[in-house]
């Protein structure tokens, strides 16, 4: 079986890009990320995606206890998450009597899961960056609102002072007319 070569190799995502466009290359991510790299945000680290070696041994007894139909019927995502690492990084090298097409399908599934996990991490990173931006903007808005409130209060005080001085001037004018 040619699985040993697979375990020793590290595959880059760009080598797996399909020409029909069904699997998008990570290189197609907007250039906004490039500006994030210049700012040192770490987004580009996630762009350096590489497929990992498949080196986990399959615990066949544990695997036989999984009720796939129940997971499907109940949408038990927690149970699914529990086995995602095993499915993604399992090595089929120890098995010799498996149809090569099934192995190919399984490996493609592993690549897909790994890329989706990578994409999930990448989107989490972007979400956190956007949350930080929003938080900074919220602070600026709060400070601006406080400044506006201060200016409004100051304006009210100035209007009162102006009104008071206007009355004083009117009283002075009335006194001057009387004199």
C-alpha positions in Angstrom: 0.0 0.0 0.0 1.2 3.5 -0.8 0.0 5.0 2.6 3.4 5.3 4.1 4.4 7.9 1.6 1.2 9.7 2.5 2.1 9.8 6.2 5.6 11.1 5.5 4.5 13.9 3.2 3.0 17.2 4.1 0.6 18.5 1.5 0.0 22.1 0.9 -3.5 23.2 0.2 -2.6 24.9 -3.1 -1.6 21.5 -4.5 -5.1 20.2 -3.8 -6.9 23.1 -5.5 -9.3 21.7 -8.1 -9.5 23.3 -11.5 -13.3 23.3 -11.6 -13.4 25.8 -8.7 -15.4 23.6 -6.3 -12.6 23.8 -3.8 -11.4 27.4 -3.4 -7.8 28.0 -2.8 -6.9 29.9 0.4 -5.0 32.3 -1.9 -8.4 33.7 -3.0 -9.0 35.3 0.5 -9.4 39.1 0.2 -6.4 41.3 0.3 -7.6 42.8 3.6 -5.8 40.0 5.2 -2.5 41.1 3.7 -2.9 44.4 5.4 -3.6 42.6 8.7 -0.2 40.8 8.3 1.5 44.2 8.0 -0.2 45.2 11.3 1.1 42.0 12.9 -2.3 40.5 13.6 -1.3 36.9 12.9 -3.9 36.3 10.2 -1.3 35.3 7.7 -0.1 32.5 10.0 -3.4 30.8 9.3 -2.9 31.3 5.5 0.2 29.1 5.7 -2.0 26.1 5.8 -0.5 22.6 5.3 -2.1 19.2 5.6 -0.7 17.3 8.6 0.5 13.7 8.6 -2.0 11.0 9.3 -0.5 9.2 12.2 -3.3 8.3 14.7 -4.0 4.7 15.2 -7.6 3.8 15.0 -9.2 2.3 18.2 -11.5 -0.1 16.3 -13.3 -1.2 19.5 -14.2 2.4 20.4 -15.1 3.1 16.8 -17.5 0.1 16.7 -19.4 1.5 19.7 -20.3 4.7 17.8 -24.0 4.8 16.8 -23.7 6.9 13.6 -27.5 6.8 13.0 -28.2 8.2 16.5 -25.7 11.0 15.9 -27.4 11.8 12.6 -31.0 11.6 14.1 -30.2 13.7 17.2 -27.7 16.1 15.6 -25.3 15.2 18.4 -22.6 17.7 17.5 -20.7 17.1 20.8 -20.4 13.4 20.0 -19.3 14.3 16.5 -16.7 16.7 17.8 -15.4 14.0 20.1 -14.4 11.9 17.1 -13.3 14.6 14.6 -9.6 14.3 15.4 -9.7 10.5 15.0 -11.4 10.7 11.7 -9.3 13.6 10.4 -5.8 12.2 11.4 -6.4 8.5 11.4 -3.9 6.4 9.5 -5.2 3.5 7.4 -1.7 2.1 6.8 -2.3 -0.9 9.1 -5.2 -2.0 6.9 -4.2 -4.0 3.8 -7.5 -5.3 2.5 -9.3 -2.1 1.8 -10.5 -1.0 -1.6 -8.0 1.7 -2.9 -10.9 3.8 -4.1 -12.4 3.8 -0.6 -9.0 4.8 0.8 -8.8 7.7 -1.7 -12.3 8.8 -0.8 -11.5 8.6 2.9 -8.3 10.6 2.5 -10.1 13.2 0.5 -12.6 13.4 3.3 -9.8 13.8 5.8 -8.3 16.7 3.7 -11.7 18.3 3.5 -12.3 18.0 7.3 -8.8 19.4 8.0 -9.4 22.3 5.6 -12.8 23.0 7.2 -11.2 23.0 10.6 -8.6 25.4 9.4 -11.3 27.6 7.8 -13.2 27.5 11.1 -10.0 28.7 13.0 -9.4 31.4 10.4 -13.0 32.7 10.6 -12.7 32.7 14.4 -9.6 34.8 14.1 -11.4 37.2 11.8 -14.4 37.3 14.1 -12.2 38.1 17.1 -10.4 40.9 15.1 -13.8 42.4 14.1 -14.9 42.2 17.7 -11.8 44.1 18.8 -12.5 46.7 16.2 -16.1 47.0 17.3 -14.9 47.3 20.9 -12.5 50.1 20.0 -15.2 51.9 18.0 -17.6 51.5 20.9 -15.1 53.1 23.3 -14.6 56.0 20.8 -18.4 56.4 20.5 -18.8 56.3 24.3 -16.1 59.0 24.7 -17.6 61.1 22.0 -21.1 60.8 23.6 -19.6 61.9 26.9 -17.9 64.9 25.2 -21.2 65.8 23.5 -23.0 65.6 26.8 -20.4 67.9 28.4 -20.7 70.3 25.6 -24.5 70.3 25.8 -24.2 70.9 29.6 -21.7 73.7 29.0 -24.0 75.1 26.4 -26.9 75.1 28.8 -24.8 76.8 31.4 -23.6 79.4 28.9 -27.2 80.1 27.8 -28.2 80.6 31.5 -25.3 82.9 32.0 -26.1 84.7 28.8 -29.7 85.1 29.9 -28.6 86.4 33.3 -26.3 88.9 31.8 -28.9 90.0 29.3 -31.3 90.7 32.2 -28.5 92.6 34.0 -27.9 94.7 30.8 -31.6 95.4 30.5 -31.8 96.5 34.1 -28.7 98.7 33.6 -30.3 100.2 30.5 -33.6 100.9 32.4 -31.6 102.6 35.2 -29.7 104.7 32.7 -33.0 105.8 31.1 -34.4 106.7 34.5 -31.3 108.7 35.4 
